[in-house]
Amino acid sequence: MKKYSDEEILLVIKKLLNGEGSEEEIEAWFSNELEEFMPGISDLIFYSKEDLKPEQILQRARELSKPILL
């Protein structure tokens, strides 16, 4: 799996928030890339009740994807 820079992830988040990208691109971003790297990121982008900026979405997605330490 490719490792993405923060800038690349932010670019995708901004495109999604602006309604950009074909259905194929959106499907690829989520099924192959973003969801594997950061599970739950689509909920933050599309279903958050808060008005989050792209940087906040990325930060929260990273927090959610951290392993739980026992």
C-alpha positions as a Python dict, from the first residue, in 0.01 Angstrom:
ca = {
    (1, 'M'): (0, 0, 0),
    (2, 'K'): (128, 345, -92),
    (3, 'K'): (207, 584, 190),
    (4, 'Y'): (52, 925, 132),
    (5, 'S'): (183, 1259, 252),
    (6, 'D'): (-39, 1490, 453),
    (7, 'E'): (-54, 1723, 152),
    (8, 'E'): (-184, 1444, -73),
    (9, 'I'): (-447, 1340, 181),
    (10, 'L'): (-555, 1701, 236),
    (11, 'L'): (-592, 1748, -139),
    (12, 'V'): (-826, 1447, -158),
    (13, 'I'): (-1026, 1565, 144),
    (14, 'K'): (-1063, 1913, -9),
    (15, 'K'): (-1180, 1762, -339),
    (16, 'L'): (-1437, 1549, -161),
    (17, 'L'): (-1565, 1842, 46),
    (18, 'N'): (-1601, 2045, -275),
    (19, 'G'): (-1785, 1766, -456),
    (20, 'E'): (-1502, 1708, -701),
    (21, 'G'): (-1396, 1375, -850),
    (22, 'S'): (-1569, 1117, -1063),
    (23, 'E'): (-1749, 821, -908),
    (24, 'E'): (-1454, 603, -1004),
    (25, 'E'): (-1205, 835, -832),
    (26, 'I'): (-1415, 856, -518),
    (27, 'E'): (-1455, 478, -508),
    (28, 'A'): (-1079, 432, -551),
    (29, 'W'): (-998, 687, -280),
    (30, 'F'): (-1215, 509, -27),
    (31, 'S'): (-1207, 142, -114),
    (32, 'N'): (-838, 122, -194),
    (33, 'E'): (-668, 402, -11),
    (34, 'L'): (-820, 627, 251),
    (35, 'E'): (-1030, 376, 441),
    (36, 'E'): (-745, 125, 465),
    (37, 'F'): (-508, 393, 586),
    (38, 'M'): (-757, 568, 817),
    (39, 'P'): (-1077, 377, 894),
    (40, 'G'): (-1369, 610, 960),
    (41, 'I'): (-1238, 904, 758),
    (42, 'S'): (-1542, 896, 529),
    (43, 'D'): (-1769, 949, 831),
    (44, 'L'): (-1568, 1256, 926),
    (45, 'I'): (-1587, 1394, 572),
    (46, 'F'): (-1952, 1324, 493),
    (47, 'Y'): (-2141, 1275, 819),
    (48, 'S'): (-1977, 1491, 1084),
    (49, 'K'): (-2220, 1721, 1263),
    (50, 'E'): (-1934, 1964, 1312),
    (51, 'D'): (-1806, 2195, 1041),
    (52, 'L'): (-1454, 2054, 1024),
    (53, 'K'): (-1173, 2195, 814),
    (54, 'P'): (-968, 1947, 607),
    (55, 'E'): (-679, 1971, 853),
    (56, 'Q'): (-912, 1888, 1143),
    (57, 'I'): (-1054, 1590, 954),
    (58, 'L'): (-704, 1456, 894),
    (59, 'Q'): (-605, 1506, 1259),
    (60, 'R'): (-917, 1331, 1391),
    (61, 'A'): (-883, 1047, 1142),
    (62, 'R'): (-526, 991, 1261),
    (63, 'E'): (-646, 990, 1622),
    (64, 'L'): (-916, 734, 1542),
    (65, 'S'): (-674, 508, 1358),
    (66, 'K'): (-423, 488, 1644),
    (67, 'P'): (-410, 151, 1816),
    (68, 'I'): (-557, 130, 2164),
    (69, 'L'): (-290, 73, 2424),
    (70, 'L'): (-388, -147, 2715),
}
